[in-house]
Amino acid sequence: MKFLDQTLNLRYREAPLDMRGASFRTLGYGVIDKIADLFDELPQRPVTTGESPQAIRQLLGPGGLPERGTPATHLLEEATELLFDHSLFNGHPRFWGYITASAAPIGVLADLLAAAVNPNVGAFMLSPMATEIEAQTIRWIADLIGYPSSCGGLLVSGGNMANFVGFLAARKARASEQADGSSVGIRPATVYVSQETHTWIDKAAELSGLGADAVRWITVNAHQQMDPVALEKQIIADRAAGCLPFLVVGTAGTTSTGATDPLPEMAAICRKYALWFHVDGAYGAPAAVLPDASPDLLGLREADSIALDPHKWLYSPLEAGCVLVRDPRHLVETFSHHPTYYNFNGGMEDSPINYHEFGLQNSRGFRALKVWLALRQVGRAGYREMIGDDIALAQALYAAINTYPELQAVTQNLSITTFRFVPLDLPHDPPAVAVYLNKLNEALLNCLQKSGEAFVSNAVVEGNYLLRSCIVNFRTTLKDVEALPEIVIKLGRQLDTEMRSQFFSIQNVLEAV
Ligand SMILES: *Cc1c(COP(=O)(O)O)cnc(C)c1O
C-alpha cells in the first residue's frame, strides 16, 4: 500500500521546492516592485543603520533549523523587509567607503536571469551561450582598457582571486621549478611589490607555498608610487644572492590613495630581467578608458597579466573580478587537468573553451552576464562618462574640503580623496598634537560610519590617520559631495569638545612624571 502511494506520488511529483509559472510570476513581480521602490528611495534612506551584531542577531531570533517549511510569499516579504531595513547600501549616493560600487540595475536583473538559466560555465558543453558571452566579455574588457583582445582570461570572485590567478600563472611560467614542487637545489623565488600593494599578496605568497619571505616590499615615493630605482637594485641584489626573481607587481590605483605605480618603467625592468609583469588594476584599470588617462596608468598595456574588478569601477553587483593574461596558453599550462570523468571535447568540430581549464574553479556561475549587459547598455562612451564624472566629483570634494579651515585635504588620485579634521587653536605641542589628531579622526570616522549620513573609510598616510572617500558610484551628485565637509565638521567639533581637554590633561600628567 505504502509502495503504491509513493509510486503515485512520484508519477505526479510535486517537490517541496518546486514553483510553477503562475506562483513564480506573482512572487517575482512582488519582489521586483519592492526593489524598484528601493532604488527610488535610496537617497532618502540612511546609508546604514549602524546596528550592532547583537541587535541584528536578535532580529533573526534564536530559532534552529526549521523542521517544516513556510510559504514563500511570507518568506520573501520578510526577507525583503529584513534586508531593506537593516543593511548598508553601497548603492546609496553617499556611500564612498572602501571600493565598492553602486550596482547597475541591469546587473541586478542579469543575476536573476543568470540564476534562472543556471548554466555551469566550467565547460562549453554545459553552457554554450554563457561560455561564449564570457569570452566576448573578456575581449571587451581588454578592449576597454587597450589591452590586446587576443588575451586569455576569465571572471572570478574578485580582485583577490584575479590577482592570485595572475600570480600562479606567473610562477608556472617563470619559476616552474617551484610550481612543480621539486625541492632539490631550487632557488628561492622572489616577488616584488610596493609597500602600498593590497593584502592579497600576503595570502598569495603563503597559499602558493612560497612563503611571506618571498615578498620584497619596495619603498614608495611621496606620492605612494613604487620607486623603480629601488626595485631594480633589489632585483640585482637578489640575483647575486642566488634567488630567482620571477614576478613584479605594479598597482594601477592603490587601495589607500588611488596612486598608480610608474608602470612603464616597471615594465621595462621586467623586460630587461625577463620577469613576469602583473598589474593589479582591481580598482583603477577601467580608468584607462579615459582620453586623458595618465601615461603611468596606460603602462598596464605592457603587463603579462592584469587583475580588474568589474564589481568596482564597472559597477557590477558583487561578485565579479576579472583576470587577463596576455598569452592564454599560460592559464592552460597553470590550471588544465583532464580527469577521466570529463568528456568536454567529444565530437566538437572546433575546440570549445572550457573555463575549468583557465582557473581554480570547476563548477562556475554565469558572472559574465551582468558585466556583458552593462557594457552593452552604455558602451565605451557610457563608461567614459561615468568614470570621468566619478573622478570629477572626487576632485570637487578635494576642492570643497580645502575651503574649510578646519579640514585638511591630503591626497587626490583617480576617484579617491583623503583628508582629515584639524580643529583650530590646538596647543603648540607637535608630537602630542599628531597623536591627538589620529585619535580624533579615528573616533570621527567611527561616528560618521554609524551615523548613516554618509559613509567613508580610512587611510593611513605617512603615519597620519585620514578619512578617505572613494567614489565608484554613478548615483553620487555634486550636491552629495558638497554636503560632506559640513557633516564631518559638525561631528568633528562635537568629538573635539569631548576628547581634547581629557587628552591633553593626561598628556601633561605623563610629561610631568
Ligand atoms: C579591492 C582591491 C583588491 C581586492 O579585490 P576584492 O575584489 O576585494 O577581492 C586588490 N587590489 C586592489 C588594488 C584593490 O583595490
PDBQT file of the ligand as one rigid body, heavy atoms in Angstrom, charges set to zero:
ROOT
HETATM    1  C1  LIG A 601      39.857  45.895  -3.995  1.00  0.00    +0.000 C 
HETATM    2  C2  LIG A 601      41.240  45.584  -4.351  1.00  0.00    +0.000 A 
HETATM    3  C3  LIG A 601      41.718  44.273  -4.289  1.00  0.00    +0.000 A 
HETATM    4  C4  LIG A 601      40.878  43.144  -3.754  1.00  0.00    +0.000 C 
HETATM    5  O1  LIG A 601      39.755  42.960  -4.538  1.00  0.00    +0.000 OA
HETATM    6  P1  LIG A 601      38.476  42.154  -3.992  1.00  0.00    +0.000 P 
HETATM    7  O2  LIG A 601      37.537  42.238  -5.114  1.00  0.00    +0.000 OA
HETATM    8  O3  LIG A 601      38.033  42.879  -2.767  1.00  0.00    +0.000 OA
HETATM    9  O4  LIG A 601      38.939  40.767  -3.677  1.00  0.00    +0.000 OA
HETATM   10  C5  LIG A 601      43.006  44.041  -4.705  1.00  0.00    +0.000 A 
HETATM   11  N1  LIG A 601      43.788  45.040  -5.143  1.00  0.00    +0.000 NA
HETATM   12  C6  LIG A 601      43.371  46.313  -5.202  1.00  0.00    +0.000 A 
HETATM   13  C7  LIG A 601      44.278  47.385  -5.713  1.00  0.00    +0.000 C 
HETATM   14  C8  LIG A 601      42.081  46.631  -4.797  1.00  0.00    +0.000 A 
HETATM   15  O5  LIG A 601      41.663  47.903  -4.846  1.00  0.00    +0.000 OA
ENDROOT
TORSDOF 0
